[in-house]
Amino acid sequence: MKTSHKIIVILIVLILQYVWLAMPTRVGQHSYRQRERIGAAMAWLKHPSPATKAALDREEKLLAGHERKMQFLIAGACWIVDVTAIYLFLNYGKKNTAA
């Protein structure tokens, strides 16, 4: 396979991968501290006060921080896998002539 064809295949795979990663999944169904978040929301609905609103805001802030960390971890892992796969794909079938 020519190098230009390999580059086209790599670009198509990368575009498809990042489109897939950008798609929202499980919208509204976050399992991180779900019981605590639901408890804070129920407490605020039953007894609206500044304290229960602050507890709900804190839970939402913790969830946002967790999601941000997970996005960086997933993006970093994808980058490592992509770089390794591209290197191996471009060098597949090349013979090492050094003795």
Phi, psi and omega in degrees: 000135180291156180297324180295323177292322178297318181294320178296316178298317179298315180296318179297315180296318179295318179297315179297321180296314183285333172294317179296319180292331182281343181289133179290139178235144177049053182298125177082003182241069181265128184272348181292117179052040184295316180298316180295319181293317178294320177298318179293322179293318179294320178297320180290323178291321182283320183226079181295120177206166178299327181290317179289326176294321178295321178295318178294317178298322179296317179296320178293324177293319177297320178295317179298319178295320178296316179296321179296317178297318181294323177298317179293319179295316180293318179296319178295317178296319178296321180297316180297315179295318180297313181298317179295315180295320179295316179301312181293322180293317181290331183260008181292129176088355178280136179269138176277113184269352179286133183265000000 
